[in-house]
Amino acid sequence: MNFLNDKRFAGITPFENKIWLASPTMHGEERKWVDDAILKNWVSTVGENINEVEKSVAEIIGRKYAVGLSSGTAALHLAIKLCGEKLYGQARVGHGVLEGKRVFASDMTFDATVNPIAYENGEAIFIDTEPDTWNMSPDALRKAFELYPDVKLIVIAHLYGTPGKIDEIRDIAREHGALIVEDAAESFGALYKGVQTGNFGDISILSFNGNKIITGSSGGILLCDELDDANKIRKWSTQSREAAPWYQHEELGYNYRMSNIIAGVIRGQLGYLNSHIEQKQKIYERYKSGLKDLPVRVNPYDAENSRPNFWLSCLIIDKDAMSKFVRSECESLYISEAGKSSPSEILEALSAFNAEGRPIWKPMHMQPIYRLNKFITQNGSGRANSNAYINNKINFDCGADIFNRGLCLPSDNKIKPEEQDKIIEIIKRCFN
C-alpha cells in the first residue's frame, strides 16, 4: 500500500530524520573512558574500565558480584551452565550440563533467553504469558510443575523492561527446589517492590546491547552473590585457563570476557540511567494519553508493585478492532477496514513516514526451531490457535494473542514531543 498517497494520511509528510525504535544515546563521557583505555594501552579484556563497571553495576543492582562479559547472551549461557552444574554436576567435554534435562523458560521473549538451554543440550519447556505484565504466568508455571515435577531450573525474562510476578514465581521455585536464572537484559533500572530487577534470580544477567537503555554497543553482566560463582564465571569466560605457568585447561572454556573498550562506553553511560528511564517514562505516558480514544491499550504493568524502566512502549489492539490479518512465517497480509487496523498496517504506515516500529517478540513455542518443544498454558499443555482474551480474561495461549494483536512503538529517548504526536496521528489515521 502507498501510504503517502492514501487520502487518510493527507497533510502528513515523512520525517526528515528517521525516528528509531531505540537507538544509542551518547553523552560525551563515553569517549573519555574509551580514550583513557587507548592511551593506557588497556584495550583487551582487562583494565580499569571493566573493574569500575563491575563495581558500579553490582552497587546499582544490589548484588555482591558482577562479572563483565562480551554480551547478554554470553552471560545467559554461563548463568545457565553454572546453575546446571550446581544441579547436575560437571559435564564431560562434548556433553552439556543439561544433557537430557528439562528447563522451564519464558515463552514470549527474544530467543537469546532460551538458546543457551540448547547450547547445554537441555530441553526448553515454554511457559505461557500472563496478560497483566506480559511475562511468565505463575499459573502456567504451577501447571508445568504438576506435569513435570522433576524440573529444577527456571529461566525468566522481564519483557520490554516490565517486571513480572516475581514473588509468585520465586515461591513456586522454592516449593519445588528449583533455581532461577533471571534475564534482566531489557529491564536494567526497573524496580519490583522497590528492589532492582537483577536481584531475583539465583544468577541474573544484564545486557548493554546497542538498543538497551544503557549501552556499550555490546556487552553483558552476570550477577551473583557467591565469590566462588563469580570466580568460576571469570575463569570460564577466559578459556578456563588454570593457574599454571603454561596454558593448562581442565574444563571447557569460552572467549566471553568483556573488552575494556566496551566497558569504557558503559562506564560513561551509567550515570545517565535514571535520566534515560525518566525520558522513556514520558514517552510511554504520552502514548498512553494520546492513544486513549482508540481501541488500543499500551503494554501493562503492575503500578502498585513495580516501576518499569519503560524501555519500549507497545500497544495491543482490541480484539473487535482488529482488521482481517494473517501471517505466514515471513510475510503478512491485511485488509484495511474502517474503524479497525492491524499491527502490520500500523508498522507499514510508520515505516512509510520514516519511523521504526517492530512486531512483538514472536513466542518461542511458535518459532520453527522450537515447534516440537512442549508449551504449557495455565490450563495445561497444548498448541492451538489463540483465543486468549475473552472478556479480558485469559483462556488459552496468551502469548500468541499478544503477538497477533500487538506491536512495539518508536521509543527512542531522543524523540521530540511533536514527533511523537505525529506518530500518534499516523496511528489514529490507520483506524479511519
C-alpha positions as CSV (number, residue, x, y, z in Angstrom):
1,M,0.0,0.0,0.0
2,N,1.2,3.5,-0.8
3,F,0.5,5.3,2.4
4,L,2.0,8.6,1.1
5,N,-0.8,8.8,-1.5
6,D,-3.5,7.4,0.8
7,K,-6.1,10.1,1.5
8,R,-6.4,9.0,5.1
9,F,-2.9,10.5,5.6
10,A,-3.4,13.7,3.7
11,G,-1.2,16.5,5.1
12,I,1.3,14.2,6.9
13,T,4.8,14.3,5.5
14,P,7.6,11.8,6.2
15,F,10.1,12.6,9.0
16,E,13.2,14.2,7.6
17,N,15.4,12.2,10.0
18,K,14.4,8.7,10.9
19,I,12.6,8.1,14.2
20,W,14.2,4.9,15.6
21,L,12.7,2.3,17.8
22,A,15.5,2.6,20.3
23,S,19.0,3.9,19.3
24,P,22.1,4.5,21.5
25,T,22.2,7.9,23.2
26,M,25.7,9.1,23.8
27,H,26.7,11.9,26.2
28,G,30.4,12.5,25.6
29,E,31.7,10.9,28.8
30,E,31.9,7.6,26.9
31,R,34.7,8.9,24.8
32,K,36.7,10.0,27.8
33,W,36.9,6.4,29.2
34,V,37.5,4.9,25.7
35,D,40.3,7.3,25.1
36,D,41.7,6.6,28.6
37,A,41.8,2.9,27.8
38,I,43.6,3.5,24.5
39,L,46.1,6.0,26.0
40,K,46.9,3.5,28.7
41,N,47.0,0.6,26.2
42,W,44.4,-1.4,28.1
43,V,42.4,-2.4,25.1
44,S,41.9,-6.1,25.7
45,T,39.8,-8.0,28.4
46,V,41.4,-6.4,31.5
47,G,41.6,-2.9,32.7
48,E,40.2,-0.2,34.9
49,N,37.0,0.3,32.9
50,I,35.9,-3.3,33.4
51,N,36.8,-3.1,37.1
52,E,34.7,0.1,37.6
53,V,31.8,-1.2,35.5
54,E,31.6,-4.4,37.5
55,K,31.8,-2.5,40.8
56,S,29.3,0.2,39.8
57,V,26.7,-2.3,38.4
58,A,26.9,-4.5,41.5
59,E,26.2,-1.5,43.6
60,I,23.4,-0.2,41.5
61,I,21.6,-3.6,41.4
62,G,22.5,-4.6,45.0
63,R,24.3,-7.8,44.2
64,K,27.7,-8.8,45.7
65,Y,29.4,-9.6,42.4
66,A,29.1,-8.6,38.8
67,V,31.2,-10.1,36.0
68,G,31.6,-8.2,32.7
69,L,31.1,-10.4,29.6
70,S,31.0,-9.9,25.9
71,S,27.2,-9.9,25.6
72,G,24.0,-10.6,27.4
73,T,23.8,-13.9,25.6
74,A,27.2,-14.9,26.8
75,A,26.1,-14.0,30.4
76,L,22.9,-16.1,29.9
77,H,24.9,-19.1,28.6
78,L,27.3,-19.0,31.6
79,A,24.4,-18.4,34.1
80,I,22.5,-21.5,32.7
81,K,25.7,-23.5,32.7
82,L,26.6,-22.5,36.2
83,C,23.1,-23.4,37.5
84,G,23.2,-26.7,35.6
85,E,26.5,-27.6,37.1
86,K,25.1,-26.8,40.6
87,L,22.1,-29.1,39.9
88,Y,23.6,-31.9,37.9
89,G,27.4,-31.7,38.2
90,Q,30.1,-31.1,35.7
91,A,29.6,-32.5,32.2
92,R,32.1,-34.4,30.0
93,V,33.5,-32.4,27.1
94,G,31.0,-32.5,24.3
95,H,28.1,-33.0,26.6
96,G,26.2,-30.1,28.0
97,V,25.4,-29.9,31.7
98,L,21.7,-30.1,31.0
99,E,22.1,-33.2,28.9
100,G,18.6,-34.7,28.7
101,K,17.2,-32.3,31.4
102,R,14.1,-30.2,31.0
103,V,14.1,-26.4,31.8
104,F,11.1,-24.1,32.2
105,A,11.5,-20.9,30.2
106,S,9.6,-17.7,29.4
107,D,7.8,-18.1,26.1
108,M,7.4,-14.5,24.9
109,T,10.9,-13.2,24.8
110,F,13.9,-12.8,22.4
111,D,15.4,-16.2,21.6
112,A,18.7,-15.3,23.3
113,T,16.9,-16.0,26.6
114,V,16.3,-19.7,25.8
115,N,19.0,-20.6,23.2
116,P,21.6,-21.3,25.9
117,I,19.4,-24.1,27.2
118,A,20.0,-25.8,23.8
119,Y,23.7,-24.9,24.0
120,E,23.9,-27.1,27.1
121,N,21.8,-29.8,25.5
122,G,18.8,-29.2,27.6
123,E,15.1,-29.2,26.6
124,A,13.3,-26.0,27.0
125,I,9.6,-26.2,28.0
126,F,7.9,-22.9,27.3
127,I,5.6,-21.3,29.9
128,D,2.8,-19.2,28.6
129,T,2.5,-15.5,29.3
130,E,0.0,-13.7,31.6
131,P,-1.9,-10.5,30.5
132,D,-1.1,-8.3,33.5
133,T,2.6,-7.7,32.7
134,W,3.2,-9.8,29.5
135,N,5.6,-12.0,31.5
136,M,5.7,-15.7,32.6
137,S,2.4,-16.8,34.0
138,P,2.7,-18.2,37.6
139,D,-0.5,-20.2,37.0
140,A,1.0,-21.8,33.9
141,L,4.3,-22.4,35.9
142,R,2.3,-24.2,38.6
143,K,0.6,-26.4,35.9
144,A,4.0,-27.1,34.4
145,F,5.3,-28.5,37.7
146,E,2.3,-30.7,38.0
147,L,3.1,-32.1,34.6
148,Y,6.9,-32.2,35.1
149,P,7.8,-32.2,38.8
150,D,11.4,-33.2,38.1
151,V,12.4,-29.8,36.6
152,K,14.9,-27.9,38.7
153,L,15.7,-24.8,36.6
154,I,13.6,-21.8,35.5
155,V,14.7,-19.1,33.1
156,I,12.6,-16.0,33.3
157,A,12.7,-12.7,31.4
158,H,11.3,-9.2,32.1
159,L,9.6,-8.2,28.8
160,Y,10.3,-4.7,27.5
161,G,11.6,-3.5,30.8
162,T,8.5,-4.5,32.9
163,P,9.0,-6.8,35.9
164,G,6.9,-9.9,36.0
165,K,5.1,-11.5,39.0
166,I,8.4,-12.2,40.7
167,D,7.2,-13.1,44.2
168,E,4.8,-15.8,43.0
169,I,7.4,-17.3,40.6
170,R,10.0,-17.4,43.4
171,D,7.6,-19.0,45.8
172,I,6.8,-21.7,43.2
173,A,10.6,-22.2,42.6
174,R,11.3,-22.6,46.3
175,E,8.4,-25.0,46.7
176,H,10.0,-27.3,44.1
177,G,13.6,-26.7,44.9
178,A,14.3,-25.1,41.6
179,L,16.9,-22.5,40.7
180,I,16.1,-19.3,38.7
181,V,18.1,-17.6,36.0
182,E,16.8,-14.1,35.7
183,D,17.1,-12.4,32.3
184,A,17.0,-8.7,33.1
185,A,18.6,-7.8,29.8
186,E,15.7,-5.4,28.9
187,S,14.9,-4.2,32.5
188,F,18.1,-2.5,33.9
189,G,16.9,0.1,36.4
190,A,13.3,-1.4,36.7
191,L,12.0,-1.9,40.3
192,Y,9.8,-4.6,41.8
193,K,8.6,-3.6,45.3
194,G,11.5,-1.1,45.4
195,V,14.1,-3.7,44.5
196,Q,16.1,-3.6,41.3
197,T,15.5,-6.4,38.8
198,G,18.6,-8.4,38.7
199,N,18.2,-9.3,42.3
200,F,15.6,-12.0,41.9
201,G,17.5,-14.9,40.3
202,D,19.9,-17.3,41.8
203,I,22.0,-16.0,38.9
204,S,20.9,-12.9,36.9
205,I,22.1,-11.1,33.8
206,L,22.0,-7.6,32.2
207,S,22.6,-6.6,28.6
208,F,24.3,-3.5,27.1
209,N,23.4,-4.1,23.5
210,G,23.1,-1.1,21.2
211,N,19.4,-0.6,21.7
212,K,19.3,-1.1,25.5
213,I,18.5,1.7,28.0
214,I,22.3,1.8,28.8
215,T,24.6,0.6,26.1
216,G,28.2,-0.3,25.4
217,S,27.4,-1.1,21.8
218,S,27.6,-4.7,23.1
219,G,28.4,-6.3,26.4
220,G,26.7,-8.0,29.3
221,I,26.9,-8.6,33.0
222,L,26.4,-11.7,35.1
223,L,25.2,-11.0,38.7
224,C,25.6,-13.3,41.7
225,D,26.2,-13.3,45.4
226,E,28.9,-16.1,45.8
227,L,32.5,-15.3,45.3
228,D,33.2,-18.9,44.1
229,D,30.5,-18.4,41.4
230,A,32.0,-15.1,40.2
231,N,35.4,-16.6,40.1
232,K,34.2,-19.6,38.1
233,I,32.4,-17.3,35.6
234,R,35.6,-15.3,35.2
235,K,37.6,-18.5,34.6
236,W,35.1,-19.9,32.1
237,S,34.9,-16.6,30.2
238,T,38.7,-16.6,29.6
239,Q,39.0,-20.1,28.2
240,S,39.2,-21.8,31.6
241,R,42.9,-21.4,31.9
242,E,44.3,-23.0,35.1
243,A,46.7,-21.3,37.4
244,A,49.8,-22.8,35.8
245,P,52.8,-21.2,34.2
246,W,51.7,-22.7,30.8
247,Y,48.3,-23.0,29.1
248,Q,46.6,-25.7,31.2
249,H,43.0,-26.5,30.6
250,E,40.9,-28.9,32.6
251,E,37.4,-27.9,31.6
252,L,35.7,-26.3,28.7
253,G,36.2,-22.5,28.4
254,Y,34.9,-19.6,26.3
255,N,36.1,-16.3,24.9
256,Y,33.3,-14.4,26.7
257,R,35.1,-11.7,28.7
258,M,34.1,-8.0,28.2
259,S,36.5,-5.7,26.4
260,N,38.0,-2.8,28.3
261,I,37.0,-0.5,25.3
262,I,33.3,-1.6,25.6
263,A,33.5,-1.2,29.3
264,G,34.6,2.4,28.7
265,V,31.4,3.2,26.8
266,I,29.3,1.6,29.6
267,R,31.3,3.4,32.2
268,G,30.4,6.7,30.6
269,Q,26.7,5.7,30.3
270,L,26.0,4.5,33.8
271,G,25.4,8.0,35.3
272,Y,22.6,8.6,32.9
273,L,20.5,5.5,33.8
274,N,17.8,7.4,35.8
275,S,17.5,10.2,33.2
276,H,17.1,7.7,30.4
277,I,14.3,6.0,32.5
278,E,12.6,9.3,33.0
279,Q,12.7,10.1,29.3
280,K,11.3,6.6,28.4
281,Q,8.5,7.0,31.0
282,K,7.5,10.3,29.5
283,I,7.3,8.6,26.1
284,Y,5.2,5.8,27.5
285,E,2.8,8.2,29.2
286,R,2.5,10.4,26.1
287,Y,1.5,7.4,24.0
288,K,-1.0,6.3,26.7
289,S,-2.6,9.7,26.8
290,G,-2.5,10.3,23.0
291,L,-4.0,6.9,22.1
292,K,-6.6,6.7,24.8
293,D,-9.5,7.3,22.4
294,L,-8.5,4.5,20.1
295,P,-9.5,0.8,20.6
296,V,-6.0,0.0,21.8
297,R,-4.1,-0.3,25.1
298,V,-0.4,0.3,25.9
299,N,1.6,-2.5,27.4
300,P,0.5,-3.0,31.0
301,Y,2.4,-3.1,34.3
302,D,1.6,-3.6,38.0
303,A,1.7,0.0,39.2
304,E,1.2,-1.0,42.8
305,N,4.3,-3.2,43.0
306,S,6.6,-2.2,40.2
307,R,8.2,0.6,38.2
308,P,9.3,-0.5,34.8
309,N,12.3,1.2,33.0
310,F,9.8,1.7,30.1
311,W,12.5,0.5,27.6
312,L,9.9,0.0,24.8
313,S,6.4,1.4,24.6
314,C,4.0,-1.1,23.0
315,L,0.3,-1.2,22.1
316,I,-2.2,-4.0,21.7
317,I,-5.3,-3.6,19.5
318,D,-8.7,-4.5,21.0
319,K,-9.9,-7.8,19.6
320,D,-13.0,-6.4,18.0
321,A,-10.9,-3.6,16.4
322,M,-8.6,-6.0,14.5
323,S,-9.0,-5.8,10.7
324,K,-8.6,-9.0,8.7
325,F,-5.0,-10.0,9.1
326,V,-2.9,-13.2,8.5
327,R,0.8,-14.0,8.9
328,S,3.0,-16.6,7.2
329,E,6.5,-17.4,8.6
330,C,8.0,-14.3,6.9
331,E,5.1,-12.2,5.5
332,S,1.7,-10.8,6.4
333,L,-1.4,-9.8,4.6
334,Y,-4.2,-7.5,5.9
335,I,-7.3,-5.7,4.6
336,S,-7.9,-2.1,5.6
337,E,-11.2,-1.7,7.3
338,A,-12.9,1.5,8.6
339,G,-12.6,1.7,12.4
340,K,-10.1,-1.2,12.5
341,S,-6.4,-1.8,11.9
342,S,-3.7,-4.4,12.4
343,P,-0.1,-4.5,13.6
344,S,1.2,-4.9,10.0
345,E,-0.8,-1.9,8.8
346,I,0.4,0.3,11.6
347,L,4.0,-0.8,11.2
348,E,3.9,-0.3,7.4
349,A,2.4,3.2,7.9
350,L,5.1,4.2,10.4
351,S,7.8,2.9,8.0
352,A,6.3,4.9,5.1
353,F,6.7,8.0,7.1
354,N,10.3,7.1,8.2
355,A,9.6,5.8,11.7
356,E,10.7,2.4,13.0
357,G,8.3,0.1,14.9
358,R,8.6,-3.6,15.5
359,P,6.3,-6.6,16.0
360,I,6.0,-8.0,19.5
361,W,8.5,-10.8,20.2
362,K,7.1,-13.9,18.5
363,P,6.6,-16.5,21.2
364,M,9.2,-19.3,21.4
365,H,6.6,-22.1,21.0
366,M,5.7,-20.6,17.6
367,Q,9.3,-20.5,16.3
368,P,10.1,-23.2,13.7
369,I,13.3,-24.1,15.6
370,Y,11.3,-24.9,18.8
371,R,8.0,-26.1,17.4
372,L,8.5,-29.6,18.8
373,N,9.2,-28.3,22.3
374,K,6.5,-28.6,24.9
375,F,4.4,-25.5,25.7
376,I,2.4,-25.1,28.9
377,T,-0.6,-22.7,29.4
378,Q,-2.4,-22.3,32.7
379,N,-4.9,-24.9,31.6
380,G,-2.2,-27.4,30.7
381,S,-0.2,-28.4,27.7
382,G,-1.3,-27.6,24.2
383,R,-0.7,-25.9,20.8
384,A,-3.8,-24.4,19.3
385,N,-4.9,-21.1,17.7
386,S,-5.0,-18.2,20.1
387,N,-8.2,-17.4,22.0
388,A,-6.6,-15.8,25.0
389,Y,-8.7,-12.7,25.8
390,I,-12.3,-13.4,26.4
391,N,-14.0,-10.6,28.3
392,N,-10.4,-9.6,29.3
393,K,-9.8,-12.9,31.0
394,I,-7.1,-15.3,30.0
395,N,-8.3,-18.5,28.4
396,F,-5.6,-20.0,26.2
397,D,-2.2,-19.1,24.6
398,C,-1.9,-15.6,25.9
399,G,1.5,-15.0,24.2
400,A,0.3,-15.9,20.7
401,D,-2.7,-13.5,21.2
402,I,-0.4,-10.6,22.3
403,F,1.9,-11.3,19.3
404,N,-1.1,-11.3,17.0
405,R,-2.5,-8.0,18.2
406,G,0.5,-6.1,19.5
407,L,3.4,-4.0,18.3
408,C,6.3,-2.0,19.6
409,L,6.2,1.7,19.0
410,P,9.1,4.1,18.3
411,S,10.6,4.6,21.8
412,D,13.9,6.3,21.2
413,N,14.6,8.6,24.2
414,K,15.7,11.4,21.8
415,I,12.2,11.6,20.2
416,K,10.7,15.1,20.5
417,P,7.1,15.6,21.7
418,E,6.0,17.0,18.4
419,E,7.5,13.9,16.6
420,Q,5.7,11.6,18.9
421,D,2.4,13.5,18.4
422,K,2.9,12.9,14.7
423,I,3.4,9.2,15.2
424,I,0.2,9.2,17.3
425,E,-1.7,10.9,14.5
426,I,-0.4,8.3,12.0
427,I,-1.7,5.5,14.2
428,K,-5.1,7.3,14.6
429,R,-5.5,7.5,10.9
430,C,-4.8,3.8,10.4
431,F,-8.2,3.4,12.1
432,N,-10.0,5.8,9.8
